[in-house]
Amino acid sequence: MNKISKVIISIGRHKLYPYFCIICVTFAFLYTDPFSNFNFRYVISYIGAMCGLVCVILLAKRKNLGNVLGMLANIAECCANFLGGNIGAALPSFYYFGTHIYGLITWHKNEDRNKNVKVRSLSENAFLCALIFLIFAVFLNVYLTEAVGAKNTIYQLITNCFVFGLGVVAQLLLMMRYSFNWYLWVILNVLVVGLNLYTNNIIIAVQYLIYLFNAVFGICEWKLSSKKA
C-alpha cells in the first residue's frame, strides 16, 4: 500500500471524519441563507445529505447499518432532485431504495468476525454484464426523461443519462460486494457535482464532493480488505 492510500485510509478511519463531513454540508446549507430565503428543496436536500453522508461512510467501512441510512437518504434526495428537474439523478433513488433492502439481507449473510462485509473481486464476465447494463440504463433514462416531459438542456440530459446509468450499475455492484463499484462512484460523483453546480444546488454539490473523497477511501479500504482476505 503506497503513502497516498495510507493517508486516505487514515483520514477515512479517523473518528472526526464523519463530523467534518457533516459540518461541511451544514455550512453549504447555511450558505443558501435558508432563514431569510426559505427553499423547501434545500431543506429536503440537507436532510438527505445528513443521512447520505453517514450511509456512504459506513458502506465504505463495510458496515451493514449503512444500508438503513441509505434508504432514508434515497427518499429525501429523490424529492430534492425532482424539485430541481434533475430527473436522471432522481430516478435511481427508487432503485437504490430496493437494492438497500437486498443489501441488508445479503451483507448480513456475508459478514466476517468483526461484522464487516466480505469483499468480492469482479470477474470478466461480470464486468461485461455490468457494461451492457450501463448502456441499457443510459437509453432508459432518455426515454423516461421524455416520458415525464422534463425540460433539460443538452448538458443536463447527457449528464443525467450517465448519472442514471453509472448509479444503477455501481449500486448493484456495491450490494453484490464487488470492490469495483467504487471506481464507478468516483466518475458518478464528479458528474453530479458538476450537474448540481450547474443547477445551483450548493448543498448536493458539496455533499457529492465529500462522496467523491469517500469513494476514493472506499477503493483503498476495500482493496486492503481484499488483500488481507
N, C-alpha and C positions, 0 to 999 in steps of 0.2 A: 504494500500500500504506500503510495507516494505522499509527500508532505501536504499537498493541497487536499487530498482526500482525508488525511488525518485532521486537518484544520476544520474542514466541513463537518466531519463526524463529531468533533469535539464541540462545535457550535450547536449542532442539531441535538446533541445529547445533554447540553447544559440545562440546568433546572430553570434558568432565567429566560431561555429561548422562547417558550410559549408566551410569557408575559411581555417580552419585547414585541412580538408579533401583534398581540392584542393592542398594545399602546400605539403602534404604527397605524393600524386601521382606525383606532379611535380618533387619532389626530386627523386622519383623512376625512372622517365623518364630521368632525368639528370644522374642518376647512370649508365644508359646504354651507356653513352658517345655518344649521338646522333650526335654530331657535327663532331667528328673525325672518327666515325664508323657508318655511316648512315644506318639505317634499317627501311625500309618503313613500316614494320609490327608494329614497336614500335610507329611510328608517328600516325598511324591509331588507335592503342591501346590507345594512350594518348588522342586523340580527343574523342573517345568513352568513356573513363574513366571520362572526364570532364562532358560530358552530363549525363552519368550514375549516377555519384555521386549526382548531383543536383536532378536528377529524383527520386532516391530512398529516398532521404531526404524529398522531397515534398510528396511522396506517404506515407511515414511513418507518416507524419504530416496530412495526409488525404486531400491533395491539388490536384485538378484535373490537374493542369498545369504539374504535374509530368508525365502524360501520353504523352504529347507533346515531352518533352525532352527524354522520354523513346524510342520513335520511332527513334530519331536521334542517340541515343546510340546503339540501336539494329543494325542499318546499319553498323556502324563503328566496333562494336565488332564481328559481323558476319565475316567481311572481315579479321580482325586480327586473329581470331581463325582458319579460313580456311587456312590462310597462315602458321599457326603453326601446322596444321594437327590435331587439336582438333575438329573433326567432331561433336562429341556429344555436345560440348559446343557451336558450331557454328549453328547447325541446328535449335535449339529452337528460334533463333533470328527472323526467318521468322514468326514463330508462335507468338512470343512476339509482333511483329510489328502489326499484325492483332488484337491481344487482346487489345492493347493500343487504337486502334480505337474504339473498343467496349467499353473500359473503359471510354473514353472521353464522350461517349453518356450516358451510364448508371450512371456514377458518377455524371454527371450534373443533372440528374433527381432525385438523392437521396442525395442532399446536405442539411445541416441544415442552420440556420440563419447566421452562421459565414462562410458559403461557405466551410465547411468541410464535407466530405462524411460520411454518416451514416454507422455504423458498424453492421455486422450480426454475429450470432453465428452458428457454424457448427452442423447440426443435425447428428444423427447416420446414417441415410440413405445416406446423402450427403458424409459422411466420407467413407462409403463403396464404393460408386461410385468413389470417389477420389482414393481409394486404387486399384480398378480394372483398372482405367485409368492409374495409375502409372505402374502397371505390363505390361499393353499393350504397353506403351511408351518405357519401357526398351527393350522389344523384338523388337520393331520397330527400335530402334537405332542400334541394332545388324545387322538387315537386311540392313539398309541404309548405315552403315559403310562398309559392304561387297560390296554393290552395287556400291559405288563410288570408291572402291579399295583403301581406306585409309590404310596406314601401321601403325598400332597401336601395342604397346606392350600389354601384358595381363593386366597390371596395367592401361594403358591408356584406353583400351577397357571397362573394368569393371567400372572404374571411370566415363568415358564418358556416359556410359549407365545410371548410376544413376543421373548424372548431367542432362542429357536429360529428364529422367522421372520425377525427382523432379521438374525441371524447368517448365515443361509443366503443372503439377498439381498445383504447387504453384502460377504460374502466373494466371491460371484460377480462383483459389480461391481468389486471390487478386483483380482481376477485378470484381468478384462477391461480393466483400466486406466482405468476411469471414475472421475473425481475425486469424483463424488457419493457414493461409498461411504463417505467419512469422516464425512459427516453422520449416516449410519445408525449408524456405530460410536459416535458420541457418545451417541446415545439408548440403544443397547445397553449401553454401559459404565455408564451411570447405573443402569440396571435391574439389572445384575449386581452392582454394588457393594451396592445395597440388599438383593438376594437373599442374598448371602453374609454380610452383617452379620446378617440375619435367621436364618440357619442357623449362625452363629458360626464362619465360616471367615475369620479375620482376614487370612491370607496372600493369598487370592484377592481379598478386598475391597481391600487395599492395592494389589495388582497391577493391578486394574482402575481404580483411581483414577489410577494412572500411565498406563494405557492411555487414559483419558479425556483427559488432557492431550495425550498423543501423537496422539490422533485430531484434536484441535484443531490441533496442529502439522502434521498431515498435510493438513488443509484449506488452511492457509496456504501450505505448501510446494508442494502440487500446483497450487494456484491461481496461484502465482507462476510455476511452470514452464509452465503453460498460456498465461499472458500472454506469456512470452518466446518460446514456440513460434509 
